[in-house]
Amino acid sequence: MNTLITALVAFTFGFIGSMPLAGPIAVLVFSTSAQKQYGTALRIGLGAALAVAIYASVAFWGFSTFLANRPAVLPVSHGLSALVLTVLGVHFARWKPRDEQQPARGHNPHLQGFLLGFTIAALNPTLLATWSTAVAFLYSQQLVAFSGLLALPFGAAAGAGVASWELVFVGLLRRYQSRFSRQALAWMVRGMGVLLLVGGVITGIELVRELVSPPGPSAHAARAPPTPRTGAARADAPDSGRDGDVHERRQRAEEAHTVLNHLPLEGITSRCAGRGDSEGEGLLLTLVNGLAGGEEGAAGAPGGVVRRTL
């Protein structure tokens, strides 16, 4: 049951997450389909689906922990993403449709399209952050019991979701492309290229911020695991524990003493004594001594602070 739920969630994320047309793979598939090279466009999408499957598997397996413990990975991923998005954005912002050309001899067009999609998706490490978010959502819902063995079905289902959308996308383009002129398709591709260029600039700005203002040492110290105690430290542990306990009890006694100075204790005790209610007075002393830190008090004298106050 865990495997089925995990696969369904991953497939849904892969299918829906591939719908926006602002990503580099969507622009590649759209521009290739605009030239009526539907087979190549589909293979580009399938190659990207394989890269997504790998990223999703790694994210599920625990790459988010790897990323958190290695701060240098995040700037590197942003740098690669900014480079890929900027280059593709400039290319597609100047895109012009051209007639289909015959592939050169010695080249396999089927393999080329697949490798192109895989390479572009693999060089976009932001997919890792996207799938880490998907994994975090799955974990927050407590739908499945997490296990490293589920990483493979999670990644495979994510890749299947991406591939399914690419099939639908290319099919829709093939069916309705005739309703748009080549010039309109060209401007659509150029608009997508501008969006990619904007995304590259934003990612570059994030990279500069990370390089100029890296996380301080306190952030790393907060994530650092506790250092194991040596033999000497373990030997001193009881004394340090007693000192801390005495200090805490002294603070509690001072606070209790402040409270006692603002209470009408004389009236309370006189009424108790007037009635001969020694039991009530004893209970009152016990209660206040408890506030002061126990029977030992703060300075080592049993109930010294309280009894002098009363």
Residue pairs with C-beta under 8 A, 6 or more apart in sequence:
2 144
2 145
2 147
2 150
3 150
3 153
5 143
5 144
6 138
6 143
6 144
6 150
6 153
6 154
6 157
7 153
7 154
7 156
7 157
8 157
9 134
9 138
9 143
9 157
10 56
10 134
10 153
10 154
10 155
10 156
10 157
10 158
10 161
11 157
11 158
11 160
11 161
11 164
12 161
13 131
13 134
13 158
13 161
14 49
14 52
14 56
14 157
14 158
14 159
14 160
14 161
14 162
14 164
14 165
15 161
15 162
15 164
15 165
16 161
17 130
17 134
17 161
17 162
18 25
18 26
18 161
18 162
18 165
18 166
18 169
19 165
20 26
21 27
21 30
21 192
22 192
22 195
22 196
22 199
24 84
24 85
24 88
24 120
24 121
24 124
24 196
25 44
25 45
25 48
25 117
25 120
25 121
26 169
26 192
27 88
27 92
27 189
27 192
27 193
27 196
28 41
28 44
28 88
28 116
28 117
28 120
29 41
29 42
29 44
29 45
29 166
29 169
29 170
29 173
30 41
30 173
30 188
30 189
30 192
31 92
31 95
31 189
31 192
32 38
32 40
32 41
32 44
32 113
33 41
33 170
33 173
33 174
33 177
34 97
34 173
34 177
34 182
34 185
34 186
34 188
34 189
35 97
35 98
35 99
35 100
36 100
36 177
37 100
38 170
38 173
38 174
39 110
39 113
40 109
40 112
40 113
41 113
41 170
41 173
42 113
42 166
42 167
42 170
43 110
43 113
43 114
43 117
44 113
44 114
44 116
44 117
44 120
44 166
45 117
45 162
45 163
45 165
45 166
45 167
45 169
45 170
46 114
46 117
46 163
46 166
47 113
47 114
47 115
47 116
47 117
47 118
47 119
47 121
48 117
48 118
48 120
48 121
48 162
48 166
49 117
49 159
49 160
49 162
49 163
49 166
50 118
50 121
50 159
51 117
51 118
51 121
51 122
51 127
52 121
52 127
52 131
52 158
52 159
52 162
53 155
53 156
53 158
53 159
53 160
53 162
54 122
54 155
55 127
55 128
55 131
55 155
56 131
56 134
56 154
56 155
56 158
56 159
57 151
57 152
57 154
57 155
57 156
57 158
58 128
58 151
58 155
59 128
59 131
59 132
59 134
59 135
60 131
60 135
60 150
60 151
60 154
60 155
61 148
61 151
62 148
63 128
63 132
64 132
64 135
64 136
66 73
67 73
67 74
67 128
67 132
68 223
69 223
71 214
71 215
71 220
74 210
75 207
75 210
75 211
76 125
77 125
77 126
77 128
77 129
78 126
78 203
78 204
78 206
78 207
78 210
79 207
80 123
80 124
80 125
81 124
81 125
81 126
81 200
81 203
82 200
82 201
82 203
82 204
82 207
83 200
84 120
84 123
84 124
84 200
85 124
85 196
85 197
85 199
85 200
85 203
86 196
86 197
86 200
86 201
86 204
87 200
88 120
88 193
88 196
88 200
89 193
89 194
89 195
89 196
89 197
89 198
89 199
89 200
90 193
90 197
91 193
92 189
92 190
92 192
92 193
92 196
93 190
93 193
93 194
93 196
93 197
94 190
94 193
95 186
95 189
95 190
95 193
96 186
97 182
97 185
97 186
103 109
103 112
121 127
126 203
131 158
134 158
135 154
138 144
139 146
144 150
177 185
180 188
229 237
248 293
249 293
249 294
249 296
249 297
249 298
250 293
250 298
250 299
251 298
252 291
252 292
252 293
252 298
253 292
253 293
253 297
253 298
253 299
253 305
254 298
255 291
256 288
256 291
256 292
256 293
256 305
256 306
257 292
257 305
257 309
259 291
260 288
260 305
260 306
260 309
261 309
265 284
265 309
265 310
268 284
269 281
269 284
269 310
271 277
272 278
272 280
272 281
272 284
273 281
285 303
285 306
285 307
285 310
288 306
288 310
289 295
289 297
289 303
289 306
292 298
292 303
292 305
292 306
295 302
295 303
296 302
297 303
297 304
297 305
297 306
298 305
299 305
